[in-house]
Amino acid sequence: MPSSAIPTPSNLTQYLQTLLAFPRPFLRGELESVDKNLPSLVSVLRPVGAGECWHKHEANDGKTETV
């Protein structure tokens, strides 16, 4: 990371505000502000389980399985 990209105390507040602006519409449920088609896409994906948490972990036998 270039040294100019590392926040300093003088610009830390601005850096954090800019950083938090990206996830804010998702956290607030304002999907249309990200993309006008996003709410309809999400409404199609949710009923088929796209909102479920999928992750891989190692089973007791050392093999990876999807949960």
Backbone as CSV, one residue per row, in Angstrom:
resi,resn,N_x,N_y,N_z,CA_x,CA_y,CA_z,C_x,C_y,C_z
1,MET,0.853,-1.175,0.000,0.000,0.000,0.000,0.895,1.233,0.000
2,PRO,0.651,2.169,-0.915,1.464,3.383,-0.922,1.267,4.175,0.364
3,SER,2.312,4.873,0.764,2.231,5.621,2.022,1.145,6.685,1.983
4,SER,0.800,7.194,0.794,-0.252,8.201,0.698,-1.634,7.620,0.985
5,ALA,-1.783,6.288,0.874,-3.070,5.647,1.114,-3.278,5.300,2.586
6,ILE,-2.237,5.393,3.386,-2.347,5.086,4.808,-2.926,6.299,5.521
7,PRO,-4.092,6.117,6.193,-4.702,7.273,6.856,-3.845,7.781,8.006
8,THR,-3.786,9.078,8.124,-3.093,9.724,9.232,-4.150,10.281,10.176
9,PRO,-3.786,10.626,11.391,-4.788,11.158,12.317,-5.556,12.351,11.756
10,SER,-4.912,13.147,10.912,-5.584,14.330,10.389,-6.661,13.997,9.358
11,ASN,-6.521,12.873,8.641,-7.539,12.525,7.649,-8.265,11.222,7.979
12,LEU,-8.090,10.708,9.172,-8.696,9.442,9.567,-10.220,9.503,9.546
13,THR,-10.792,10.589,10.053,-12.253,10.721,10.076,-12.818,10.699,8.668
14,GLN,-12.223,11.457,7.767,-12.679,11.480,6.375,-12.513,10.106,5.735
15,TYR,-11.401,9.453,6.013,-11.143,8.117,5.478,-12.219,7.134,5.938
16,LEU,-12.537,7.152,7.225,-13.550,6.237,7.759,-14.937,6.543,7.202
17,GLN,-15.269,7.812,7.061,-16.569,8.178,6.498,-16.692,7.694,5.057
18,THR,-15.624,7.840,4.295,-15.620,7.369,2.913,-15.730,5.856,2.868
19,LEU,-14.991,5.185,3.720,-15.010,3.729,3.775,-16.392,3.200,4.161
20,LEU,-17.043,3.820,5.118,-18.359,3.378,5.577,-19.483,3.740,4.615
21,ALA,-19.238,4.662,3.702,-20.275,5.051,2.740,-20.609,3.902,1.786
22,PHE,-19.678,3.020,1.521,-19.914,1.931,0.582,-20.907,0.895,1.102
23,PRO,-20.803,0.397,2.318,-21.775,-0.610,2.782,-23.079,-0.013,3.315
24,ARG,-23.125,1.290,3.536,-24.294,1.923,4.156,-25.619,1.598,3.458
25,PRO,-25.724,1.677,2.124,-27.009,1.358,1.478,-27.453,-0.087,1.736
26,PHE,-26.505,-1.012,1.824,-26.844,-2.406,2.102,-27.343,-2.567,3.529
27,LEU,-26.677,-1.903,4.457,-27.073,-1.993,5.864,-28.433,-1.354,6.115
28,ARG,-28.748,-0.327,5.378,-30.017,0.380,5.551,-31.142,-0.189,4.688
29,GLY,-30.812,-1.157,3.837,-31.827,-1.726,2.962,-32.179,-0.819,1.792
30,GLU,-31.300,0.107,1.450,-31.524,1.052,0.358,-30.856,0.537,-0.914
31,LEU,-31.257,-0.663,-1.335,-30.605,-1.329,-2.448,-30.758,-0.566,-3.763
32,GLU,-31.874,0.132,-3.930,-32.096,0.869,-5.177,-31.089,1.998,-5.364
33,SER,-30.476,2.459,-4.269,-29.465,3.505,-4.409,-28.142,2.943,-4.929
34,VAL,-27.964,1.626,-4.840,-26.778,0.979,-5.397,-26.999,0.728,-6.888
35,ASP,-28.156,0.145,-7.204,-28.524,-0.139,-8.594,-30.037,-0.271,-8.645
36,LYS,-30.661,0.334,-9.619,-32.129,0.328,-9.679,-32.700,-1.073,-9.829
37,ASN,-31.924,-2.028,-10.351,-32.397,-3.400,-10.544,-32.062,-4.325,-9.374
38,LEU,-31.286,-3.857,-8.432,-30.845,-4.709,-7.331,-31.990,-5.217,-6.457
39,PRO,-32.977,-4.408,-6.089,-34.065,-4.938,-5.262,-34.805,-6.110,-5.917
40,SER,-35.046,-6.034,-7.226,-35.746,-7.136,-7.886,-34.864,-8.376,-7.975
41,LEU,-33.563,-8.203,-8.160,-32.651,-9.340,-8.181,-32.633,-10.036,-6.822
42,VAL,-32.542,-9.269,-5.763,-32.521,-9.827,-4.413,-33.836,-10.553,-4.123
43,SER,-34.953,-10.008,-4.589,-36.247,-10.662,-4.343,-36.352,-11.997,-5.072
44,VAL,-35.608,-12.189,-6.146,-35.579,-13.477,-6.845,-34.633,-14.446,-6.144
45,LEU,-33.517,-13.950,-5.651,-32.505,-14.806,-5.043,-32.881,-15.307,-3.652
46,ARG,-33.532,-14.492,-2.857,-33.854,-14.879,-1.478,-34.714,-16.134,-1.374
47,PRO,-35.796,-16.270,-2.158,-36.642,-17.452,-2.020,-35.938,-18.776,-2.340
48,VAL,-34.860,-18.729,-3.097,-34.163,-19.962,-3.442,-32.962,-20.218,-2.534
49,GLY,-32.888,-19.481,-1.433,-31.868,-19.746,-0.423,-30.556,-19.027,-0.605
50,ALA,-30.510,-18.032,-1.477,-29.254,-17.324,-1.698,-28.811,-16.529,-0.472
51,GLY,-29.713,-16.276,0.457,-29.346,-15.535,1.657,-28.759,-16.402,2.754
52,GLU,-28.740,-17.715,2.529,-28.192,-18.617,3.540,-26.675,-18.515,3.564
53,CYS,-26.109,-18.805,4.687,-24.658,-18.742,4.849,-24.053,-20.093,4.465
54,TRP,-23.211,-20.079,3.475,-22.519,-21.290,3.046,-21.040,-21.123,3.336
55,HIS,-20.458,-22.135,3.907,-19.026,-22.095,4.151,-18.491,-23.516,4.152
56,LYS,-17.207,-23.624,3.979,-16.574,-24.937,3.986,-15.814,-25.089,5.290
57,HIS,-15.825,-26.301,5.789,-15.012,-26.596,6.961,-14.479,-28.005,6.820
58,GLU,-13.470,-28.285,7.577,-12.856,-29.598,7.484,-13.581,-30.562,8.410
59,ALA,-13.999,-31.692,7.852,-14.675,-32.721,8.644,-13.632,-33.454,9.483
60,ASN,-14.099,-34.291,10.389,-13.188,-35.033,11.268,-12.222,-35.936,10.509
61,ASP,-12.625,-36.351,9.298,-11.750,-37.236,8.525,-10.751,-36.461,7.658
62,GLY,-10.690,-35.155,7.809,-9.731,-34.345,7.074,-10.209,-33.888,5.719
63,LYS,-11.384,-34.353,5.299,-11.937,-33.939,4.005,-12.748,-32.676,4.174
64,THR,-12.736,-31.852,3.161,-13.498,-30.603,3.197,-14.921,-30.880,2.758
65,GLU,-15.878,-30.339,3.479,-17.276,-30.506,3.106,-17.967,-29.158,3.140
66,THR,-19.020,-29.033,2.337,-19.795,-27.814,2.310,-20.961,-27.963,3.270
67,VAL,-21.154,-26.921,4.062,-22.237,-26.935,5.055,-23.254,-25.906,4.678
